[in-house]
Amino acid sequence: MMIRNLELRAKIVVEGFWNGLHRSPYHGFSVEFTEYRDYTPGDDPRYLDWRLFARTDRYYIKKFEDETNVRCHLLVDNSQSMGYQSVGYTKADYASTLAATLAYFLHLQGDATGLLTFDEGIRECLPARHRSWHLRHWLLAL
């Protein structure tokens, strides 16, 4: 919190964590092979492994795992109650740091982030995007 630059503060927090890609709960055909399973009637014959059938004389389905991207919208409260201060930092400072850290982490994973700040009404609304300039614009809006 002693670092004044919000982008640098978020980067320092995130650099200590491992960032991986999301694994999809949807299985189908993609580049990432996961496993074989026995064929059951009703399965899509496109996923049959004919080479394995030639060696074993049994039908097997190839399962694949796909990667997905997340579209995340972060909401930050800017009401007067966020002005409460303890140990030299306001709740708004902590909220901004947390939102910037999450946005930076998501940006490194290739995910789109959007921002909505509000108090009695909506003050700032940025749509979820993943562009090189979008994160900087996002942090300036905070």
N, C-alpha and C positions, 0 to 999 in steps of 0.2 A: 504494500500500500504506500510505501515511501516513494515509489516511482510515480512521477506526475503524468507521464505519457501513458494514456490508456492502452494504446496499441502495444507498446513495449511491455507493459505490465501483464497484459493478456498472453503475449508471446512467452514470457518467462514462466508463467504458470503452466502453460501447455507443453513447453519443451521437455518437462520432466516426465510426461506421460507417453505411453506407447500409443500410437495412432494406427488403427487398422481399418480395413474396409468392412462394410456391413455384409453379412451373409444373409441371403434371402431365404425366407421360409418356403419359397416357391421352387419346386424342382421341375426340371424339364431338360431341354437340350441347350447346352452351352459349352464353353471351353473347359471348364473345371469339372473333371470326372470325380465322383465321390465313392461310388460302390456299385456292386452288382446285387440284384435280388432275383428271386425265382419268378418266373413268368406265371401269372394267373390269368385265367380266361377273362377277357374284357380289357386287358392292358393294350395300349397302343402298340401295334406291331412295328412301327417305325423305330422304336427304341430297342428292338431285339438285337443282340450281339451275335451275328451269324458266324463270326470266326470262332467264338467260344462254343457255339452250337456244333460246329464242325469237329472240334476237339473232344467235347464231352457228351455229345448226343442229347443234351438237355437245353431247354430254353432259359435264357437269362436276360433280364432287362438291365440296361446301363442307366444308372442314375447320375444326374449332373446337378451341380449347385450353381446358381446364378448370383451375381452381385447386384445390389440395388443402391440407389441413391436416395437420400432422405431430403425432404423439403421441411425445414424447421422454421417456425415463426416464434420469435422470442418477444414476450410482452414485459415491458419495464414500467413500473409504477413511478410516476414523478409527482405524486401528490405532496401536500405539505407535511404529512406524517413522515415522509422519507427524509426530512430535515433533522430528525433526532440524531444526536451526536453522542458517541462514547469513544473514549481513547483517541480523540482527535479526528475521527472519521465518521461521516454520516452514513445512514442506511442507504442513501442514494449512491454514495461512493462504492459501497459493497455491492449493491445491485448492478451498477455499471460494470464493475470489475468482473462479476460473475457472468453477466451477459456477454461481455467482450471476450472472456475466456472461452465460453461455449461456442461463440461465433467463430473465433479463431480456430478452435479444435475442429469444428465442422468444416470450415473452409479447407483445412489441410487434408481432410478425408475426401474432398471433392463434392461436398454436399452444399445445397443452396440454403441460405439463411435470410430470413426476413425480420424486420423489426417493427414493433408497434409500441410507442410510448404514449402514456395517458395520465391524466389526473381526473378532472371532472369530465373531460372529453378527450378525444383522440388528438394528440399533438403532432406526432410524427408517424408516418406509415410508409415503410419501404417494403416492396414485394420481395419474395424469396428469389434470389439469383445466386449463381456461382460464376462470377467474373473477377478478374484481377483487381479492378477498380472498385468493385462493389463493397468489399470488406472495409476499405478505407472510408468510403462514403458512409457506410454503416456506423463505423466508430465515431466519425465526426457528428453524426446525428445524435449519438448518445451524449 
